């Protein structure tokens, strides 16, 4: 099944070492997204980058440094994204949040499984 609709995309950029209440920030944000019933979120770990502090963050295989750039991407309705923003205001001490409207194409097998696929019906 294929459906198309408009949504809001929110991207949160911060460092791997950033924390919230003793846990990694990306884990805390993901937990909050799940608690708020967000449609989905994904965390990307970058190789290298810099942000507001202009301090270059990088992932290294040769040191024990855990300072890679992190980007968390969330796509959901504008209303759902608005519910998340006040929590991010409290959680993100240093970073960048970018929001944009997006056209979404979602592919799903849910309808096929509910009704049975044509190959299942033929058997």
DSSP file (Angstrom, degrees, kcal/mol; ACC not computed):
  #  RESIDUE AA STRUCTURE BP1 BP2  ACC     N-H-->O    O-->H-N    N-H-->O    O-->H-N    TCO  KAPPA ALPHA  PHI   PSI    X-CA   Y-CA   Z-CA
    1    1 A X              0   0    0      0, 0.0   107,-2.7     0, 0.0     2,-0.4   0.000 360.0 360.0 360.0 139.6    0.0    0.0    0.0
    2    2 A X  E     +A  107   0A   0    105,-0.2     2,-0.3   107,-0.1   105,-0.2  -0.977 360.0 176.4-123.9 132.7    1.3    3.5   -0.9
    3    3 A X  E     -A  106   0A   0    103,-2.2   103,-2.9    -2,-0.4     2,-0.4  -0.990  11.8-157.2-135.0 148.3    0.1    6.7    0.7
    4    4 A X  E     +A  105   0A   0     -2,-0.3     2,-0.3   101,-0.2   101,-0.2  -0.965  25.2 142.4-124.9 140.2    1.2   10.3    0.2
    5    5 A X  E     -A  104   0A   0     99,-1.9    99,-3.4    -2,-0.4     2,-0.3  -0.973  46.0 -98.4-162.8 168.8    0.7   13.2    2.6
    6    6 A X  E     +A  103   0A   0     -2,-0.3     2,-0.3    97,-0.2    97,-0.2  -0.762  45.6 159.4 -96.8 146.0    2.4   16.3    3.9
    7    7 A X  E     -A  102   0A   0     95,-2.5    95,-2.5    -2,-0.3     2,-0.4  -0.828  38.4 -98.6-148.6-175.6    4.2   16.3    7.3
    8    8 A X  E     -AB 101  76A   0     68,-3.2    68,-2.2    -2,-0.3     2,-0.5  -0.944  25.9-154.7-115.5 136.2    6.8   18.1    9.3
    9    9 A X  E     -AB 100  75A   0     91,-3.4    91,-2.1    -2,-0.4     2,-0.5  -0.951   9.1-170.3-112.0 131.9   10.5   16.9    9.6
   10   10 A X  E     -AB  99  74A   0     64,-3.0    64,-2.7    -2,-0.5     2,-0.5  -0.980   1.2-170.1-121.7 130.1   12.5   17.9   12.6
   11   11 A X  E     -AB  98  73A   0     87,-2.9    87,-2.7    -2,-0.5     2,-0.5  -0.984   4.1-162.7-121.8 129.2   16.2   17.3   12.7
   12   12 A X  E     -AB  97  72A   0     60,-2.7    60,-2.6    -2,-0.5     2,-0.4  -0.953   5.6-164.9-114.3 123.9   18.2   17.8   16.0
   13   13 A X  E     +AB  96  71A   0     83,-3.3    83,-2.1    -2,-0.5     2,-0.3  -0.921  28.0 127.4-111.8 130.9   22.0   18.1   15.8
   14   14 A X  E     - B   0  70A   0     56,-2.2    56,-3.2    -2,-0.4     2,-0.3  -0.895  54.1 -74.0-161.5-172.9   24.2   17.7   18.8
   15   15 A X  E >   - B   0  69A   0     79,-0.4     3,-1.7    -2,-0.3    54,-0.2  -0.696  30.6-123.2-101.9 152.4   27.2   15.8   20.1
   16   16 A X  T 3  S+     0   0    0     52,-2.6     9,-0.2    -2,-0.3    51,-0.2   0.786 110.9  57.8 -60.6 -29.3   27.5   12.2   21.1
   17   17 A X  T 3  S+     0   0    0     51,-0.2    -1,-0.3     7,-0.1     2,-0.1   0.572  80.0 113.1 -79.5  -8.8   28.8   13.2   24.6
   18   18 A X    <   -     0   0    0     -3,-1.7     7,-2.6     6,-0.1     8,-0.3  -0.399  48.8-170.2 -68.6 140.9   25.7   15.3   25.3
   19   19 A X  E     -D   24   0B   0      5,-0.3     2,-0.4     6,-0.1     5,-0.2  -0.877  21.7-157.0-132.4 160.6   23.5   13.9   28.1
   20   20 A X  E >  S-D   23   0B   0      3,-2.7     3,-1.7    -2,-0.3    71,-0.1  -0.953  81.8 -19.6-139.8 118.0   20.1   14.4   29.8
   21   21 A X  T 3  S-     0   0    0     -2,-0.4     3,-0.1     1,-0.3    -1,-0.0   0.878 128.6 -48.9  50.3  45.2   19.5   13.2   33.3
   22   22 A X  T 3  S+     0   0    0      1,-0.2     2,-0.3     0, 0.0    -1,-0.3   0.368 120.5  92.8  84.7  -4.2   22.5   10.9   33.2
   23   23 A X  E <  S-D   20   0B   0     -3,-1.7    -3,-2.7     1,-0.1    -1,-0.2  -0.855  89.4 -80.3-119.8 158.8   21.7    9.1   29.9
   24   24 A X  E >>  -D   19   0B   0     -2,-0.3     4,-2.0    -5,-0.2     3,-0.5  -0.270  41.0-125.9 -55.3 138.4   22.9    9.9   26.4
   25   25 A X  H 3> S+     0   0    0     -7,-2.6     4,-2.7     1,-0.3     5,-0.2   0.872 107.8  55.6 -57.3 -41.5   20.8   12.7   24.9
   26   26 A X  H 3> S+     0   0    0     -8,-0.3     4,-2.2     1,-0.2    -1,-0.3   0.884 108.8  48.3 -62.8 -36.0   19.8   10.7   21.8
   27   27 A X  H <> S+     0   0    0     -3,-0.5     4,-2.3     2,-0.2    -1,-0.2   0.902 111.8  49.7 -67.7 -40.5   18.4    7.9   24.0
   28   28 A X  H  X S+     0   0    0     -4,-2.0     4,-2.0     2,-0.2    -2,-0.2   0.904 112.4  47.0 -65.2 -42.0   16.5   10.5   26.2
   29   29 A X  H  X S+     0   0    0     -4,-2.7     4,-2.6     2,-0.2    -2,-0.2   0.921 111.7  50.7 -67.3 -43.0   15.0   12.2   23.1
   30   30 A X  H  X S+     0   0    0     -4,-2.2     4,-2.4    -5,-0.2    -2,-0.2   0.914 109.9  50.5 -59.7 -42.4   14.0    8.8   21.5
   31   31 A X  H  X S+     0   0    0     -4,-2.3     4,-2.4     1,-0.2    -1,-0.2   0.898 110.9  49.0 -62.5 -40.3   12.3    7.8   24.8
   32   32 A X  H  X S+     0   0    0     -4,-2.0     4,-2.2     2,-0.2    -2,-0.2   0.901 109.7  51.9 -66.4 -40.6   10.4   11.1   24.9
   33   33 A X  H  <>S+     0   0    0     -4,-2.6     5,-2.7     2,-0.2     4,-0.5   0.921 111.5  46.9 -59.9 -44.0    9.3   10.6   21.2
   34   34 A X  H ><5S+     0   0    0     -4,-2.4     3,-1.1     1,-0.2    -2,-0.2   0.914 110.8  52.0 -64.9 -43.1    8.0    7.2   22.0
   35   35 A X  H 3<5S+     0   0    0     -4,-2.4    -1,-0.2     1,-0.3    -2,-0.2   0.867 110.1  49.2 -60.3 -38.3    6.2    8.5   25.1
   36   36 A X  T 3<5S-     0   0    0     -4,-2.2    -1,-0.3    -5,-0.1    -2,-0.2   0.497 116.4-114.9 -82.1  -3.7    4.5   11.2   23.1
   37   37 A X  T < 5 +     0   0    0     -3,-1.1    -3,-0.2    -4,-0.5    -2,-0.1   0.811  48.0 178.8  75.8  30.3    3.5    8.7   20.4
   38   38 A X      < -     0   0    0     -5,-2.7    -1,-0.2    -6,-0.2     3,-0.1  -0.318  37.9-119.1 -64.0 150.2    5.6   10.1   17.6
   39   39 A X  S    S-     0   0    0      1,-0.2     2,-0.3    36,-0.1    -1,-0.1   0.845  77.0 -47.0 -61.5 -36.2    5.3    8.2   14.3
   40   40 A X        -     0   0    0     35,-0.2    35,-0.9     2,-0.0     2,-0.3  -0.892  49.1-158.1 171.6 159.2    9.0    7.4   14.3
   41   41 A X  E     -C   74   0A   0     -2,-0.3     2,-0.3    33,-0.2    33,-0.2  -0.985   5.0-160.2-151.2 153.8   12.5    8.7   14.8
   42   42 A X  E     -C   73   0A   0     31,-2.1    31,-2.8    -2,-0.3     2,-0.5  -0.996  10.9-141.9-140.1 144.9   16.0    7.6   13.7
   43   43 A X  E     -C   72   0A   0     -2,-0.3     2,-0.4    29,-0.2    29,-0.2  -0.908  13.1-164.4-109.4 131.6   19.5    8.5   15.1
   44   44 A X  E     -C   71   0A   0     27,-3.3    27,-2.5    -2,-0.5     2,-0.6  -0.946   8.3-151.1-113.6 135.3   22.5    9.1   12.8
   45   45 A X  E     -C   70   0A   0     -2,-0.4    25,-0.2    25,-0.2     2,-0.1  -0.935  21.1-147.1-105.7 120.7   26.1    9.1   14.0
   46   46 A X        -     0   0    0     23,-3.6     3,-0.1    -2,-0.6    23,-0.1  -0.317  15.7-135.5 -85.8 167.5   28.3   11.3   11.9
   47   47 A X  S    S-     0   0    0      1,-0.4    12,-2.6    21,-0.1     2,-0.3   0.872  82.7 -18.3 -84.6 -44.8   31.9   11.0   11.0
   48   48 A X  E    S+E   58   0C   0     10,-0.2    -1,-0.4    20,-0.1     2,-0.3  -0.980  73.1 128.3-162.6 150.1   32.8   14.6   11.5
   49   49 A X  E     -E   57   0C   0      8,-2.2     8,-3.6    -2,-0.3     2,-0.3  -0.964  31.6-132.8 176.4 174.7   31.2   18.0   11.8
   50   50 A X        +     0   0    0     -2,-0.3     6,-0.2     6,-0.2     2,-0.1  -0.975  18.0 177.6-146.0 161.4   30.8   21.2   13.9
   51   51 A X    >   -     0   0    0      4,-0.5     3,-1.7    -2,-0.3   -37,-0.0  -0.231  59.1 -25.3-135.2-138.5   28.0   23.3   15.1
   52   52 A X  T 3  S+     0   0    0      1,-0.3    -2,-0.0     2,-0.1    44,-0.0   0.792 132.5  49.6 -59.4 -32.6   27.3   26.4   17.2
   53   53 A X  T 3  S-     0   0    0      2,-0.2    -1,-0.3     1,-0.1     3,-0.1   0.620  98.9-136.7 -81.5 -10.8   30.5   26.1   19.2
   54   54 A X    <   +     0   0    0     -3,-1.7     2,-0.5     1,-0.3    -2,-0.1   0.518  58.8 138.9  60.3   9.5   32.6   25.7   16.0
   55   55 A X        -     0   0    0      1,-0.0    -4,-0.5     0, 0.0     2,-0.4  -0.717  58.5-122.1 -78.5 126.3   34.4   22.9   17.9
   56   56 A X        -     0   0    0     -2,-0.5     2,-0.4    -6,-0.2    -6,-0.2  -0.566  25.9-160.4 -75.4 125.9   35.0   20.0   15.4
   57   57 A X  E     +E   49   0C   0     -8,-3.6    -8,-2.2    -2,-0.4     2,-0.3  -0.857  16.9 172.3-103.5 139.8   33.4   16.8   16.6
   58   58 A X  E     -E   48   0C   0     -2,-0.4     9,-0.7     9,-0.4     2,-0.4  -0.998  33.6-124.8-149.8 152.7   34.6   13.6   15.1
   59   59 A X  B     -F   66   0D   0    -12,-2.6     2,-0.4    -2,-0.3     7,-0.1  -0.786  33.0-168.7 -90.6 137.8   34.4    9.8   15.5
   60   60 A X        -     0   0    0      5,-0.5     3,-0.1    -2,-0.4     8,-0.1  -0.994  27.6-164.6-134.7 135.5   37.7    8.1   15.9
   61   61 A X  S    S+     0   0    0     -2,-0.4    -1,-0.1     1,-0.2    -2,-0.0   0.607  92.5  56.6 -84.4 -13.6   38.7    4.5   15.8
   62   62 A X  S    S+     0   0    0      3,-0.0     2,-0.3     2,-0.0    -1,-0.2   0.594 105.5  44.6 -99.6 -12.1   42.0    5.2   17.4
   63   63 A X  S    S-     0   0    0      2,-0.2    -3,-0.2    -3,-0.1     0, 0.0  -0.785  78.9-118.3-125.9 171.6   41.0    6.9   20.6
   64   64 A X  S    S+     0   0    0     -2,-0.3     2,-0.1     2,-0.0    -3,-0.0   0.314  70.1 131.7 -89.1   8.1   38.4    6.3   23.3
   65   65 A X        -     0   0    0      1,-0.1    -5,-0.5     2,-0.1     2,-0.3  -0.398  39.6-169.1 -63.0 132.2   36.8    9.7   22.4
   66   66 A X  B     +F   59   0D   0     -2,-0.1    -7,-0.1     1,-0.1    -1,-0.1  -0.625  45.9 120.3-120.2  69.0   33.1    9.5   22.0
   67   67 A X        +     0   0    0     -9,-0.7    -9,-0.4    -2,-0.3    -1,-0.1  -0.084  30.0 142.9-126.6  33.6   32.5   12.9   20.5
   68   68 A X        -     0   0    0    -11,-0.2   -52,-2.6   -53,-0.1     2,-0.2  -0.384  57.8-101.0 -73.1 152.7   30.9   12.2   17.1
   69   69 A X  E     -B   15   0A   0    -12,-0.3   -23,-3.6   -54,-0.2     2,-0.4  -0.521  38.5-155.6 -71.6 143.6   28.2   14.5   15.7
   70   70 A X  E     -BC  14  45A   0    -56,-3.2   -56,-2.2   -25,-0.2     2,-0.4  -0.957  11.3-170.6-121.6 138.5   24.7   13.1   16.2
   71   71 A X  E     -BC  13  44A   0    -27,-2.5   -27,-3.3    -2,-0.4     2,-0.5  -0.994   4.5-164.3-128.5 127.1   21.6   13.9   14.1
   72   72 A X  E     -BC  12  43A   0    -60,-2.6   -60,-2.7    -2,-0.4     2,-0.4  -0.945   9.5-161.7-108.8 126.1   18.2   12.7   15.2
   73   73 A X  E     +BC  11  42A   0    -31,-2.8   -31,-2.1    -2,-0.5     2,-0.4  -0.923   9.9 179.5-115.2 132.2   15.5   12.9   12.5
   74   74 A X  E     -BC  10  41A   0    -64,-2.7   -64,-3.0    -2,-0.4     2,-0.5  -0.996   7.7-169.8-131.8 132.9   11.7   12.8   13.2
   75   75 A X  E     +B    9   0A   0    -35,-0.9     2,-0.3    -2,-0.4   -66,-0.2  -0.989  32.8 118.5-124.5 124.7    8.9   13.0   10.7
   76   76 A X  E     -B    8   0A   0    -68,-2.2   -68,-3.2    -2,-0.5   -38,-0.1  -0.912  64.7 -52.3-162.5-175.7    5.3   13.4   12.0
   77   77 A X     >  -     0   0    0     -2,-0.3     4,-2.4   -70,-0.2     5,-0.2  -0.288  52.2-112.3 -67.6 158.0    2.4   15.8   11.8
   78   78 A X  H  > S+     0   0    0      1,-0.2     4,-2.3     2,-0.2     5,-0.2   0.886 118.1  54.5 -59.1 -39.6    2.9   19.4   12.6
   79   79 A X  H  > S+     0   0    0      2,-0.2     4,-1.4     1,-0.2    -1,-0.2   0.913 109.1  47.1 -61.5 -43.6    0.8   19.0   15.8
   80   80 A X  H  > S+     0   0    0      1,-0.2     4,-1.1     2,-0.2     3,-0.2   0.913 111.2  50.8 -65.6 -42.2    2.9   16.1   17.0
   81   81 A X  H >X S+     0   0    0     -4,-2.4     4,-1.5     1,-0.2     3,-0.6   0.905 106.7  55.2 -62.0 -40.8    6.2   18.0   16.3
   82   82 A X  H 3X S+     0   0    0     -4,-2.3     4,-0.7     1,-0.2    -1,-0.2   0.835 103.2  56.1 -61.5 -32.8    4.9   21.0   18.3
   83   83 A X  H 3< S+     0   0    0     -4,-1.4     4,-0.4    -3,-0.2    -1,-0.2   0.816 108.2  48.9 -66.8 -30.2    4.2   18.8   21.3
   84   84 A X  H XX S+     0   0    0     -4,-1.1     4,-1.9    -3,-0.6     3,-0.9   0.821  92.2  77.0 -79.8 -32.3    7.9   17.7   21.2
   85   85 A X  H 3X S+     0   0    0     -4,-1.5     4,-2.5     1,-0.3     5,-0.2   0.859  90.3  52.7 -53.1 -47.8    9.5   21.2   21.0
   86   86 A X  H 3X S+     0   0    0     -4,-0.7     4,-1.2     1,-0.2    -1,-0.3   0.858 110.0  50.4 -59.9 -32.3    9.1   22.2   24.7
   87   87 A X  H <> S+     0   0    0     -3,-0.9     4,-1.9    -4,-0.4    -1,-0.2   0.900 109.9  49.3 -69.9 -40.3   10.8   19.0   25.8
   88   88 A X  H  X S+     0   0    0     -4,-1.9     4,-2.9     1,-0.2    -2,-0.2   0.881 104.0  60.6 -64.6 -37.4   13.7   19.6   23.4
   89   89 A X  H  < S+     0   0    0     -4,-2.5    -1,-0.2     1,-0.2    -2,-0.2   0.876 111.9  39.6 -55.4 -37.9   13.9   23.2   24.8
   90   90 A X  H  < S+     0   0    0     -4,-1.2    -1,-0.2    -3,-0.2    -2,-0.2   0.824 121.1  42.5 -80.0 -32.6   14.6   21.6   28.2
   91   91 A X  H  < S+     0   0    0     -4,-1.9     2,-0.7    -5,-0.1    -2,-0.2   0.849  97.4  72.0 -87.7 -37.1   16.8   18.8   27.0
   92   92 A X     <  +     0   0    0     -4,-2.9     3,-0.2     1,-0.2    -1,-0.1  -0.733  46.9 171.0 -91.6 111.9   19.2   20.3   24.4
   93   93 A X  S    S+     0   0    0     -2,-0.7     2,-0.4     1,-0.3    -1,-0.2   0.844  75.3  12.3 -85.1 -37.2   21.8   22.6   26.0
   94   94 A X  S    S+     0   0    0    -79,-0.1   -79,-0.4     2,-0.1    -1,-0.3  -0.972  97.2  72.6-144.4 124.4   23.9   23.1   22.8
   95   95 A X        -     0   0    0     -2,-0.4     2,-0.4    -3,-0.2   -81,-0.2  -0.990  65.9 -83.8 165.2-162.5   22.9   22.2   19.3
   96   96 A X  E     -A   13   0A   0    -83,-2.1   -83,-3.3    -2,-0.3     2,-0.5  -0.999  21.1-160.7-141.7 138.4   20.7   23.0   16.4
   97   97 A X  E     -A   12   0A   0     -2,-0.4     2,-0.4   -85,-0.2   -85,-0.2  -0.989  10.4-172.4-121.1 127.5   17.1   22.1   15.5
   98   98 A X  E     -A   11   0A   0    -87,-2.7   -87,-2.9    -2,-0.5     2,-0.4  -0.973   2.2-172.1-120.4 133.6   15.9   22.4   11.9
   99   99 A X  E     +A   10   0A   0     -2,-0.4     2,-0.3   -89,-0.2   -89,-0.2  -0.953   9.8 163.6-124.5 144.9   12.3   22.0   10.9
  100  100 A X  E     -A    9   0A   0    -91,-2.1   -91,-3.4    -2,-0.4     2,-0.3  -0.992  38.9-109.0-154.4 154.3   10.8   21.8    7.4
  101  101 A X  E     -A    8   0A   0     -2,-0.3     2,-0.3   -93,-0.2   -93,-0.2  -0.659  42.4-171.1 -80.7 140.2    7.6   20.8    5.7
  102  102 A X  E     -A    7   0A   0    -95,-2.5   -95,-2.5    -2,-0.3     2,-0.6  -0.961  27.4-127.2-134.6 150.8    8.0   17.6    3.7
  103  103 A X  E     -A    6   0A   0     -2,-0.3     2,-0.4   -97,-0.2   -97,-0.2  -0.876  35.3-156.2 -92.6 126.1    6.1   15.5    1.2
  104  104 A X  E     -A    5   0A   0    -99,-3.4   -99,-1.9    -2,-0.6     2,-0.5  -0.859  18.6-169.9-110.8 137.4    6.0   12.0    2.5
  105  105 A X  E     -A    4   0A   0     -2,-0.4     2,-0.5  -101,-0.2  -101,-0.2  -0.989  16.1-169.3-119.7 118.3    5.4    8.8    0.5
  106  106 A X  E     -A    3   0A   0   -103,-2.9  -103,-2.2    -2,-0.5     2,-0.4  -0.935   8.3-160.4-114.9 128.4    4.9    5.8    2.9
  107  107 A X  E     +A    2   0A   0     -2,-0.5     2,-0.4  -105,-0.2  -105,-0.2  -0.888  18.8 174.6-104.3 135.4    4.9    2.2    1.7
  108  108 A X        -     0   0    0   -107,-2.7     4,-0.2    -2,-0.4     3,-0.2  -0.999  35.4-162.0-144.7 143.2    3.2   -0.3    4.0
  109  109 A X  S  > S+     0   0    0     -2,-0.4     4,-2.7     1,-0.1     5,-0.2   0.400  72.0  99.9 -97.6  -0.4    2.3   -3.9    3.9
  110  110 A X  H  > S+     0   0    0      1,-0.2     4,-2.1     2,-0.2     5,-0.2   0.891  83.2  45.9 -55.1 -45.9   -0.2   -3.5    6.8
  111  111 A X  H  > S+     0   0    0      2,-0.2     4,-2.0     1,-0.2    -1,-0.2   0.890 112.5  51.4 -66.7 -38.9   -3.2   -3.4    4.4
  112  112 A X  H  > S+     0   0    0     -4,-0.2     4,-1.8     1,-0.2    -2,-0.2   0.913 111.5  47.2 -63.1 -42.6   -1.9   -6.5    2.5
  113  113 A X  H  < S+     0   0    0     -4,-2.7    -2,-0.2     1,-0.2    -1,-0.2   0.884 111.8  50.6 -67.0 -37.8   -1.4   -8.5    5.7
  114  114 A X  H  < S+     0   0    0     -4,-2.1    -1,-0.2    -5,-0.2    -2,-0.2   0.869 124.8  27.4 -67.3 -36.6   -4.9   -7.5    7.0
  115  115 A X  H  < S-     0   0    0     -4,-2.0    -2,-0.2    -5,-0.2    -1,-0.2   0.481 114.1-111.2-105.2  -5.6   -6.6   -8.5    3.7
  116  116 A X     <  -     0   0    0     -4,-1.8    -3,-0.1    -5,-0.2    -2,-0.1   0.407  33.2 -93.7  80.6 136.3   -4.2  -11.2    2.5
  117  117 A X     >  -     0   0    0      1,-0.1     4,-2.1    -4,-0.1     3,-0.2  -0.354  33.6-108.3 -79.2 164.6   -2.1  -10.7   -0.6
  118  118 A X  H  > S+     0   0    0      1,-0.2     4,-1.5     2,-0.2    -1,-0.1   0.842 120.5  53.9 -62.5 -33.2   -3.1  -11.8   -4.0
  119  119 A X  H  > S+     0   0    0      2,-0.2     4,-0.6     1,-0.2    -1,-0.2   0.855 108.3  49.9 -70.9 -32.7   -0.6  -14.6   -4.0
  120  120 A X  H >4 S+     0   0    0     -3,-0.2     3,-0.7     1,-0.2    -2,-0.2   0.888 110.1  50.4 -68.7 -38.5   -1.9  -15.9   -0.6
  121  121 A X  H 3< S+     0   0    0     -4,-2.1    -2,-0.2     1,-0.2    -1,-0.2   0.807 104.7  58.4 -68.4 -29.8   -5.5  -15.9   -2.0
  122  122 A X  H 3<        0   0    0     -4,-1.5    -1,-0.2     1,-0.2    -2,-0.2   0.723 360.0 360.0 -73.6 -20.8   -4.4  -17.8   -5.1
  123  123 A X    <<        0   0    0     -3,-0.7    -1,-0.2    -4,-0.6    -2,-0.2   0.468 360.0 360.0 -82.0 360.0   -3.1  -20.7   -2.9
